[in-house]
Amino acid sequence: MNVYYRKTVVGWWNVYPAGSDDQFVNLNPEEFAELLPQVSRRAFAGCAEIGVTAARELFGEEVWTA
């Protein structure tokens, strides 16, 4: 599943399913690094791909997987 992410003013991360502006999960820096270890600590926004299992844990069972 494609997601995009933005760092908040306080240093946490909002992670959104691609194509959504109203559904997001707020993660602390440690949780974010565990989910997306390839993202630099200096990044402030970007996009990535996560597995279906991780997406369901973040966004619930109604994750769209097409």
C-alpha positions as CSV (number, residue, x, y, z in Angstrom):
1,M,0.0,0.0,0.0
2,N,1.3,3.4,-0.9
3,V,1.4,6.0,1.9
4,Y,2.7,9.5,2.3
5,Y,4.0,11.1,5.4
6,R,4.6,14.6,6.9
7,K,6.6,15.6,10.0
8,T,4.6,17.7,12.4
9,V,5.8,20.8,14.1
10,V,6.6,18.9,17.3
11,G,8.5,16.2,15.4
12,W,5.9,13.4,15.2
13,W,4.7,12.0,11.9
14,N,1.3,12.0,10.2
15,V,1.1,8.9,7.9
16,Y,-1.7,9.0,5.2
17,P,-2.9,6.3,2.8
18,A,-2.2,7.5,-0.7
19,G,-5.1,9.6,-2.0
20,S,-6.5,10.5,1.4
21,D,-6.2,13.8,3.2
22,D,-8.7,13.1,6.0
23,Q,-7.5,9.6,7.2
24,F,-4.2,9.5,8.9
25,V,-2.3,8.1,11.8
26,N,0.0,10.1,14.1
27,L,3.2,8.2,15.0
28,N,6.0,9.2,17.4
29,P,9.5,9.2,15.9
30,E,10.4,5.7,17.2
31,E,7.2,4.1,15.8
32,F,7.8,5.9,12.5
33,A,11.4,4.6,12.3
34,E,10.2,1.1,13.0
35,L,7.6,1.3,10.2
36,L,9.8,3.0,7.7
37,P,13.5,2.5,8.7
38,Q,14.7,3.6,5.2
39,V,13.5,7.2,5.8
40,S,16.2,9.7,6.9
41,R,15.8,11.3,10.3
42,R,16.3,14.6,8.4
43,A,13.3,14.1,6.1
44,F,10.1,16.2,6.6
45,A,7.8,14.6,4.0
46,G,7.7,11.9,1.4
47,C,6.0,8.7,0.1
48,A,6.7,5.1,0.6
49,E,5.2,1.6,0.3
50,I,4.2,-0.5,3.2
51,G,2.8,-4.0,3.4
52,V,-0.8,-4.9,3.7
53,T,-0.3,-6.2,7.3
54,A,1.3,-3.0,8.4
55,A,-1.4,-0.9,6.7
56,R,-4.2,-2.9,8.4
57,E,-2.5,-2.4,11.8
58,L,-2.4,1.4,11.1
59,F,-5.6,2.1,9.3
60,G,-7.9,-0.8,10.2
61,E,-9.5,-3.7,8.4
62,E,-11.1,-1.5,5.7
63,V,-7.7,-0.9,4.0
64,W,-8.1,-0.9,0.2
65,T,-5.6,-3.3,-1.4
66,A,-6.3,-3.1,-5.1
